[in-house]
Amino acid sequence: MQTTRTNRAPYPNAETRTGTVKRPDLPSLVLSLLHEHRASYTVMVLAVIASSALTSAWVQVALAARMGDGMPDMRTLSVFDRTMAQSAQEAAKQLSIMAACVCGFISIFLVITSVGFLIERRRREYAMMRLSGASPRRVRLICLLEFIIPLGLADLIGSAAGCFLVPSFAKSLINSGLEQLSMTARPHPEGVLISFGGILLACLIGAWFAARRITSISPIEAMQASEHRAGAKPIGPLRLVIALAGLAGGLVLVFHNFRDMDVESQILAATGCMLVAVGALAPVLVSACNNLIGIPFQLVSHGSGLLARQRAYKESRSSTAIALPVILMLVIMTGMLSMARTSWANSTINQYKPVTADVLISAGSKRTGDLDRRLQSSSDIESAVTYSKDVWKAEEDRTSADDDEEATDNLPAITTMHISKAGNATDELSPIFVKGSADDLGPGRIAVIPDWSLYHSKRDPLGHKLVLVDKNNRRHTVTITAVVDMTHTGRTEQYLSTDTDLIDLAPDPRGLTTLVKAAPGVQTDDLVGRLNGSWDHRDIKARTRKEHIRYDIGRSQEVQRALPKMVGGAVILTSIFLVQSCAIAVSEHRQENRRMHAAGVVRGTSVRASVWESMIDTLSATLLSALAMVGVLAIIFRALSKQVDMDMVPLPYDYFLIMALCALVLAALVSGVYGWFSSRADRTRR
């Protein structure tokens, strides 16, 4: 008697018949896989929607700034207002492009990492497909369709939802120091397409390379599940070369003094090198740090702490997926803030380093009568010279211009000097005349700094005429009659004038600064105290040179308001992927938790283990980020420690600690809540 043998179907959801096996078609197979892993996909879809919305919104704001949405007709504005509006529009365009690039880079990087992480976690499942007869090409196709369908839809929804964020993002950009910009941003479909295409391409690249890596090894090797072996998986030679190159580049930047490279460029380069090195070695470094940091958790919380330490140490891929967003958030944010604050500090230090004044007085008022009377009546002051800073609109005087058009500053900064109190030290507080003298200045005559010729085709500035447009849109023709060096006065303006009548006509006055030389035998601190107690106006403040430098450096945090907001957007974006990684890691532990519950392990132990594991991963990421930023801090200390006390430089320690604490709390909260709901769902199902 002949027996008919029935084989088991090599694919899920296959329908069997007597003696035959019906292979499921590709759509039903992909849908069954999506349904089986719906928990992980739900979290990832939400993360992609949020990241796509942020990236799409900033891209559309950049397009709105480029096209000048809602801006008034430039021809109806005065000359100065038109120039200020154009300058603000250009600044808004650059800032929005930078924000879009940061959001896009972080989104693409984390999408690729997340897709690769999910595929690696399911390598046994894909190996079973291979053993059941599926070809490597078919497995790769299944991977692509399985990820592109939900993530493509999420990308499309998020990019379209970014249209609703455009007005609020544009308003936030205007409130970041661009209040003179009258822009009403509207959605731009091309921005939606740019964001959608970029993130969709990232999903394709991440799924393709991860699937190719899985199918390039034998099914037996993939079935061994090497990610569950103790310790981290050894990194490949390419990753090792990249990590060593990044580390070598960072060390060279730290220990070698590049004279032709400013400190801001060194900080950016060092941040990039350290980020590459830590990111490439993350599978090894995170696992090693987890094993060390997990010891206190094991000692404090015995059962759950031991389980969390073992998971954090053995499962290097899930730990790396949690740690990478935190590393990106801390390193990028700290590097950008360090660059911005160091740039301002370095500029301020170089500006006031040659100044020999004992006291500097800042005044926001245009009138100097009260200030001059106080200075002249004080016997503690030997000499005092006051400088104002005013921004004008300049036009070329075509009647005196040469045949070739010469480039002039659209918004030249002019400082007006007058002697508040003459004394023996007046020359020390006054500019040095390279060509001409102070007698050559007056109404209709100004001086220019020596660097003026570097930006103009006319080498000899003497006799050159400028047409200044005042706040009433009236024109004043002035002639350059002298060349001055204002380095030791701390002034950075291009032009010098002694006509005090121009102060009241300036379209954009920036306040007054008075350099004071104390009389012999007078203590500087005592002089500052007496001066501050004698003013009738609150907008006048006397400070020592060191205090004035610290004040000017601190003022950068108010001036550069756009940078923290841009960094905040990147922080929100990385926090989204941190939530996703924590939730996926918890969901991937569900089968293991079910087996432990069946063996009698209390459910609260698995929930606490998930919380401790995410906290261990976050603390490891914080430690690695701090080590990566040591090189950046070394560059800052080497560049500035010889010039000024480092306590005057506001390094972003506060931002680093606050964001590390927020990441730790967020990771613990997400893991705890998601773990509790998963445990409760398993209990209800049973």
C-alpha positions in Angstrom: 0.0 0.0 0.0 1.5 3.3 -1.1 1.5 6.1 1.5 1.2 9.8 0.5 3.7 11.9 2.5 2.7 15.4 3.4 5.5 18.0 3.7 5.3 21.0 6.0 5.0 24.3 4.3 8.2 26.3 4.1 6.5 29.7 4.4 4.1 31.0 7.1 0.4 31.0 6.4 0.8 28.3 3.8 -2.3 26.1 3.0 -1.6 22.4 2.8 -3.4 19.8 0.7 -3.0 16.1 0.5 0.3 15.3 -1.1 1.0 18.9 -2.2 2.1 22.2 -0.6 0.7 25.5 -1.8 3.3 28.3 -1.6 1.8 31.6 -0.5 2.1 34.5 -2.8 4.4 37.4 -2.0 1.8 39.9 -0.8 0.2 37.6 1.7 3.6 36.6 3.0 4.6 40.2 3.5 1.3 41.0 5.2 1.7 38.1 7.5 5.1 39.2 8.6 3.9 42.8 9.1 1.1 41.4 11.3 3.4 39.2 13.3 5.8 42.1 14.1 3.2 44.8 14.3 4.3 46.0 17.7 7.8 46.9 16.5 6.5 48.5 13.3 4.0 50.6 15.2 6.7 52.2 17.2 9.0 52.7 14.2 6.2 54.1 12.1 5.4 56.8 14.7 9.1 57.7 14.9 9.4 58.0 11.1 6.2 60.2 11.0 7.7 62.5 13.6 11.1 62.8 12.0 9.6 63.3 8.5 7.3 66.0 9.8 10.2 67.9 11.4 12.5 67.6 8.4 9.7 68.5 6.0 8.7 71.6 8.0 12.3 73.0 8.1 12.8 72.3 4.4 9.6 74.2 3.6 10.6 77.1 5.9 13.9 77.3 4.0 12.0 77.5 0.7 9.7 80.1 2.2 12.7 82.2 3.3 14.2 81.8 -0.2 11.1 82.9 -2.0 10.2 85.7 0.5 6.7 84.5 1.4 4.5 87.3 2.8 7.4 89.8 2.7 6.5 93.4 1.7 7.5 94.9 -1.6 11.1 96.0 -1.2 10.5 99.0 -3.5 8.1 100.5 -0.9 10.7 100.4 1.9 13.3 103.0 2.7 16.9 102.3 1.7 18.0 101.2 5.2 14.9 99.1 5.9 15.2 97.4 2.6 18.8 96.5 3.3 18.0 95.3 6.8 15.1 93.2 5.4 17.3 91.6 2.8 20.0 90.8 5.4 17.4 89.2 7.7 16.0 87.2 4.8 19.4 85.9 4.0 20.1 85.0 7.6 16.7 83.2 7.9 17.5 81.2 4.7 20.9 80.1 6.1 19.5 79.2 9.5 16.6 77.2 8.1 18.8 75.4 5.6 21.2 74.5 8.5 18.2 73.3 10.6 16.9 71.2 7.7 20.3 69.6 7.1 20.7 68.7 10.8 17.2 67.2 11.1 17.7 65.4 7.8 21.1 64.0 8.7 19.9 62.7 12.1 16.7 61.3 10.6 18.5 59.5 7.8 21.2 58.1 10.0 18.8 56.9 12.7 16.4 55.4 10.1 19.2 53.4 8.5 20.4 52.3 12.0 16.9 51.3 13.2 16.1 49.3 10.0 19.4 47.5 10.2 18.8 46.7 13.9 15.4 45.2 13.2 16.6 43.0 10.4 19.6 41.8 12.4 17.2 40.9 15.3 15.3 38.6 12.9 18.2 36.9 11.3 17.0 33.5 12.5 13.6 34.1 10.8 15.3 34.9 7.5 17.6 31.9 7.8 14.5 29.7 8.2 13.2 31.1 4.9 16.5 30.2 3.3 16.4 26.7 4.7 12.8 26.3 3.5 13.9 26.9 -0.1 13.7 30.7 -0.6 16.5 32.2 -2.6 18.7 35.1 -1.3 17.2 37.4 -3.8 13.6 36.5 -2.7 14.6 37.1 0.9 16.0 40.5 0.1 12.8 41.3 -1.8 10.7 40.3 1.1 12.8 42.5 3.4 12.5 45.5 1.1 8.7 45.2 0.7 8.2 44.4 4.4 9.9 47.6 5.5 9.1 50.0 2.6 5.4 49.5 2.8 4.8 50.8 6.4 7.8 53.2 6.5 7.0 54.6 3.1 3.4 55.4 4.2 4.7 56.8 7.4 7.2 59.0 5.5 4.5 60.3 3.2 2.1 61.0 6.2 4.9 62.8 8.1 6.2 64.8 5.2 2.6 66.0 4.5 2.0 66.7 8.2 5.0 69.0 8.2 2.9 71.5 6.3 1.0 72.2 9.4 4.2 73.0 11.3 5.5 75.5 8.8 3.9 78.6 10.3 5.0 77.8 13.9 8.5 77.0 12.8 8.8 80.2 10.8 7.5 82.2 13.8 10.1 80.5 16.0 12.8 81.4 13.5 11.7 85.0 13.5 11.7 85.2 17.3 15.3 83.9 17.3 16.8 87.4 16.6 15.2 88.2 13.2 12.3 90.3 14.4 12.8 92.7 11.5 11.8 89.9 9.1 8.2 90.2 8.0 7.6 86.7 6.6 4.4 84.7 6.5 5.5 81.2 5.5 3.2 79.0 3.6 3.5 75.2 2.7 5.6 74.3 -0.3 4.8 70.9 -2.0 8.4 70.7 -3.3 9.6 70.7 0.3 7.3 67.7 1.0 8.8 65.8 -2.0 12.4 66.6 -0.9 11.8 65.3 2.6 9.8 62.3 1.4 12.4 61.3 -1.1 15.4 61.6 1.2 14.0 59.6 4.1 12.5 57.0 1.7 15.9 56.6 0.1 17.4 56.1 3.6 14.8 53.4 4.3 15.7 51.6 1.0 19.4 51.8 1.7 19.1 50.6 5.3 16.9 47.7 4.4 18.9 46.7 1.3 22.3 46.6 3.0 21.0 44.9 6.1 19.2 42.3 4.1 22.3 41.8 1.8 24.4 41.3 4.9 22.0 38.7 6.3 21.7 36.7 3.0 25.5 36.8 2.4 26.1 34.3 5.2 25.0 30.7 5.3 21.6 29.9 6.9 23.3 27.6 9.4 25.6 30.5 10.6 22.6 32.8 10.8 20.7 30.2 12.9 23.4 30.3 15.5 22.1 33.7 16.6 25.5 35.1 17.4 24.0 38.2 18.9 22.9 36.2 21.9 26.5 35.0 22.7 28.2 36.7 25.6 30.0 39.8 24.7 29.9 42.1 21.7 30.2 40.9 18.2 33.7 41.7 16.8 33.7 44.6 14.4 34.7 44.2 10.8 37.9 45.5 9.2 36.2 48.4 7.4 34.5 49.6 10.6 37.9 49.3 12.4 39.7 51.3 9.8 37.0 54.1 9.9 37.2 54.2 13.7 41.0 54.4 13.8 41.0 57.1 11.1 38.5 59.2 13.1 40.4 58.7 16.4 43.7 59.6 14.7 42.2 62.7 13.2 40.8 63.7 16.6 44.2 63.2 18.3 46.0 65.2 15.6 43.5 68.1 16.1 44.0 68.0 19.8 47.8 67.9 20.0 48.8 69.7 16.8 48.5 73.5 16.5 47.2 74.4 13.1 48.0 78.0 12.6 46.0 78.4 9.4 42.9 76.8 11.0 40.7 78.8 13.4 39.5 77.3 16.7 35.9 77.1 15.4 36.9 74.9 12.5 39.1 72.7 14.8 36.1 72.2 17.2 33.8 71.2 14.3 36.4 68.8 12.8 37.2 67.3 16.2 33.5 66.8 17.0 33.1 65.0 13.7 36.2 62.8 14.2 35.2 61.8 17.7 31.6 61.1 16.6 32.9 58.8 13.8 35.3 57.0 16.1 32.7 56.4 18.8 29.9 55.5 16.3 32.1 53.0 14.5 33.3 51.3 17.8 29.9 51.6 19.5 29.1 47.8 19.4 32.3 47.1 21.3 32.4 50.2 23.5 28.8 50.1 24.6 28.9 46.4 25.5 32.1 46.9 27.6 30.6 50.0 29.3 27.4 48.2 30.0 29.2 45.3 31.7 31.0 47.8 34.0 28.0 50.2 34.7 25.7 47.2 35.3 27.6 46.1 38.4 25.9 48.6 40.7 22.5 47.7 39.3 23.3 44.0 40.0 24.3 44.8 43.6 21.3 47.0 44.4 18.6 45.0 42.6 19.7 41.4 42.6 17.4 39.5 40.3 16.3 42.2 37.9 19.7 43.9 38.0 21.5 40.7 37.1 19.1 40.1 34.2 19.5 43.7 33.0 23.3 43.5 33.1 23.4 40.2 31.2 21.0 41.5 28.5 22.8 44.9 28.2 26.2 43.0 27.9 25.2 40.2 25.6 22.7 41.9 23.2 25.0 44.5 21.8 22.8 45.3 18.9 19.8 46.4 20.9 22.1 48.2 23.4 23.8 50.0 20.5 20.4 51.0 19.0 19.5 52.7 22.3 22.9 54.3 22.9 23.4 55.7 19.4 20.6 58.3 19.6 21.9 59.5 23.0 25.5 59.7 21.6 24.3 61.7 18.6 22.2 64.0 20.8 24.9 64.8 23.3 28.0 65.0 21.0 26.3 67.1 18.2 24.6 69.4 20.7 27.6 69.9 22.9 29.9 70.3 19.9 27.7 73.0 18.3 27.2 74.9 21.5 30.9 74.7 22.3 31.7 76.1 18.8 29.2 78.9 19.1 30.3 80.0 22.6 34.0 79.6 22.0 33.7 81.6 18.7 32.1 84.5 20.6 34.5 84.2 23.5 37.6 84.1 21.2 36.3 87.1 19.3 35.7 89.1 22.4 39.0 88.1 24.0 40.9 89.1 20.8 38.9 92.4 20.6 39.7 93.6 24.2 43.1 92.0 24.7 45.0 95.0 23.4 42.9 97.5 25.4 44.8 99.3 28.2 41.8 100.9 29.8 41.2 100.2 33.5 37.4 100.6 33.3 34.9 100.2 30.4 31.5 101.9 30.6 28.6 100.6 28.6 25.6 102.9 27.8 22.6 102.3 25.7 21.7 106.0 25.5 22.7 108.1 22.5 23.1 111.2 24.6 26.4 111.5 26.5 25.8 114.7 28.4 25.2 113.1 31.8 28.1 110.6 31.2 30.5 113.4 30.3 29.6 115.5 33.3 30.2 112.6 35.7 33.5 111.7 34.2 34.8 115.3 34.0 33.8 116.0 37.6 35.5 112.9 39.0 39.1 113.3 40.3 39.6 109.5 40.2 39.6 109.5 36.4 42.7 110.7 34.5 41.4 110.2 30.9 38.2 109.0 29.2 37.3 108.5 25.5 33.8 107.6 24.4 33.0 105.6 21.2 29.5 105.0 19.7 28.6 102.2 17.3 26.1 103.0 14.6 25.0 100.9 11.5 24.3 102.9 8.4 23.2 102.2 4.8 25.8 103.2 2.3 25.5 104.0 -1.4 28.2 104.5 -4.0 28.8 108.1 -5.0 28.8 107.7 -8.8 30.1 111.2 -9.5 33.4 110.3 -7.9 33.6 106.6 -8.6 36.2 105.3 -11.1 35.1 103.6 -14.3 35.2 100.2 -12.6 32.5 99.7 -10.0 34.0 99.4 -6.5 32.4 97.2 -3.9 31.2 99.1 -0.8 29.7 97.8 2.4 25.9 97.8 2.2 25.6 98.2 6.0 28.9 99.8 7.2 29.5 100.2 10.9 30.7 103.6 11.9 32.1 104.5 15.4 32.0 108.1 16.5 34.7 109.2 18.9 34.8 112.1 21.3 37.0 112.8 24.3 34.9 112.8 27.5 37.9 113.8 29.6 41.3 114.9 28.3 44.4 113.8 30.2 47.8 112.3 30.0 46.5 108.9 29.0 44.2 110.2 26.2 46.6 108.9 23.5 46.5 105.4 25.0 42.7 105.3 24.6 42.6 106.9 21.1 43.2 105.3 17.7 46.6 105.5 16.0 46.5 107.4 12.7 48.4 105.5 9.9 47.7 108.2 7.4 46.5 111.7 8.2 45.7 113.0 11.7 42.7 113.8 14.0 42.6 117.3 12.5 41.6 115.8 9.1 38.3 114.5 10.6 35.1 116.5 11.2 31.8 117.1 9.5 31.7 115.3 6.1 35.1 113.6 6.8 35.7 110.1 8.1 38.7 107.7 8.6 38.9 104.1 7.6 40.7 101.1 8.9 43.7 99.6 7.0 41.8 96.5 6.0 39.4 98.5 3.9 41.6 98.1 0.8 41.4 94.3 1.0 37.7 94.4 0.1 37.8 97.2 -2.4 39.4 97.5 -5.8 40.7 101.0 -5.0 43.9 100.5 -3.0 44.3 104.1 -1.8 41.1 105.0 0.2 42.0 108.7 0.7 39.6 110.8 -1.3 37.0 108.0 -1.7 33.4 109.2 -1.1 30.5 107.4 0.6 26.9 108.4 0.6 25.3 107.5 4.0 21.5 107.2 4.3 20.1 108.3 7.7 17.0 107.2 9.5 14.9 109.9 7.6 16.1 108.5 4.3 18.3 111.5 3.7 21.7 111.2 2.2 25.0 112.5 3.6 28.2 112.5 1.5 31.4 111.9 3.5 35.0 111.7 2.3 37.7 109.4 3.6 40.5 111.6 4.7 42.6 109.4 7.0 43.5 105.8 7.8 43.4 104.7 11.5 44.3 101.6 13.5 41.7 101.0 16.2 43.0 97.7 17.5 44.1 98.8 20.9 40.8 100.6 21.5 38.7 97.4 21.1 36.7 98.8 18.2 35.8 96.6 15.3 33.9 99.1 13.1 35.2 99.9 9.6 35.0 103.7 9.8 35.8 106.4 12.4 34.1 109.8 12.7 34.4 112.7 15.1 31.1 114.3 14.0 28.8 113.7 17.1 25.8 115.0 15.1 25.7 111.7 13.2 24.8 109.8 16.3 21.3 111.2 16.4 20.8 110.5 12.7 22.0 106.9 12.7 19.4 104.4 11.5 20.6 101.7 13.8 22.4 102.9 16.9 24.1 100.2 19.0 25.0 102.2 22.1 28.2 103.7 23.6 31.4 102.4 25.2 33.7 104.6 27.2 37.3 103.7 27.9 38.5 105.1 31.2 42.0 105.3 32.6 42.1 105.6 36.4 44.1 108.3 38.1 47.4 107.2 39.8 46.8 105.5 43.1 43.1 104.8 42.5 42.0 101.2 42.8 40.0 99.9 39.9 37.4 98.1 41.9 36.8 101.2 44.1 36.4 103.4 41.0 33.9 101.0 39.4 31.8 101.1 42.6 31.8 104.8 42.9 30.9 105.3 39.2 28.0 102.8 39.3 26.6 104.6 42.3 26.6 108.0 40.6 24.6 107.3 37.4 21.1 108.8 36.9 20.3 106.2 34.2 20.0 102.5 34.7 21.3 101.8 31.2 24.8 103.0 32.1 27.1 100.4 33.7 30.8 100.5 34.6 32.9 97.3 34.7 36.5 96.3 34.9 38.1 95.0 31.7 37.8 91.4 32.9 34.2 91.9 33.9 33.4 93.6 30.6 34.8 90.6 28.7 32.7 88.2 30.8 29.6 90.4 30.2 30.2 90.5 26.4 30.7 86.7 26.3 27.6 86.1 28.3 25.6 88.4 26.0 26.3 85.9 23.2 23.8 83.6 24.8 21.1 86.2 24.1 22.3 87.2 20.7 22.6 83.6 19.4 19.1 82.6 20.3 18.6 80.6 17.0 21.3 78.0 17.8 19.7 76.6 21.0 16.4 76.3 19.2 18.0 74.5 16.3 19.8 72.2 18.6 16.6 71.7 20.5 14.9 70.4 17.3 17.7 67.9 16.9 17.4 66.8 20.5 13.6 66.2 20.0 14.4 64.3 16.9 16.9 62.0 18.6 14.6 61.6 21.5 12.0 60.2 19.1 14.3 57.5 18.0 15.4 56.8 21.5 11.8 56.1 22.4 11.6 53.8 19.3 14.7 51.9 20.2 13.6 51.4 23.8 10.2 50.2 22.8 11.5 47.8 20.1 14.1 46.4 22.5 11.3 45.7 25.1 9.0 44.1 22.5 11.8 41.8 21.2 12.2 40.5 24.8 8.5 39.3 25.0 9.1 35.7 24.1 12.0 35.4 26.6 9.8 37.1 29.2 7.0 34.6 28.6 9.4 31.7 29.1 10.6 33.2 32.4 7.0 33.8 33.5 6.1 30.2 32.8 9.1 29.2 34.9 7.8 31.1 37.8 9.6 34.5 37.6 7.6 37.4 38.9 6.4 39.7 36.1 7.6 42.8 38.0 11.2 41.4 37.7 11.1 41.5 33.9 9.6 45.0 33.9 12.3 46.3 36.3 15.0 44.5 34.2 13.8 46.4 31.1 14.0 49.7 33.0 17.5 48.9 34.3 18.7 47.8 30.9 17.7 51.0 29.2 19.2 53.0 32.0 22.5 51.1 31.7 22.5 51.7 27.9 21.8 55.4 28.4 24.5 55.8 31.0 27.0 54.1 28.8 26.1 56.4 26.0 26.6 59.4 28.3 30.0 58.1 29.4 31.1 57.6 25.8 29.8 61.0 24.8 31.8 62.7 27.6 34.9 60.9 26.6 34.4 62.0 23.0 34.0 65.6 24.0 37.2 65.6 26.0 39.1 66.2 22.8 36.9 69.2 22.0 37.4 70.7 25.5 41.2 70.1 25.1 41.2 72.2 22.0 39.2 75.0 23.7 41.5 75.0 26.7 44.6 75.0 24.6 43.3 77.9 22.5 42.0 80.2 25.2 43.7 79.3 28.5 46.7 81.4 27.8 44.6 84.4 27.0 42.0 84.5 29.7 40.8 82.7 32.8 38.7 79.7 31.6 36.0 80.5 34.1 35.0 83.4 31.7 34.2 81.0 28.9 30.7 79.5 29.3 31.3 75.9 28.2 28.0 73.9 27.8 28.4 71.6 30.8 24.8 72.5 31.9 23.3 71.5 28.6 25.2 68.3 28.6 24.1 67.3 32.1 20.5 68.4 31.5 20.1 66.5 28.3 21.8 63.4 29.7 19.4 63.4 32.6 16.4 63.9 30.3 17.6 61.0 28.1 18.0 58.8 31.2 14.5 59.6 32.5 12.9 59.2 29.1 14.5 55.8 28.4 13.5 54.5 31.8 10.0 55.8 31.5 9.4 54.4 28.0 10.9 51.0 28.9 8.9 50.8 32.1 5.6 51.8 30.6 6.0 49.7 27.5 7.2 46.7 29.5 4.3 46.9 32.0 1.7 47.1 29.2 3.4 44.2 27.3 3.4 42.1 30.5 -0.2 42.9 31.2 -1.2 42.0 27.6 0.6 38.6 27.9 -1.2 38.0 31.2 -4.6 38.8 29.7 -3.9 36.6 26.7 -3.2 33.7 28.9 
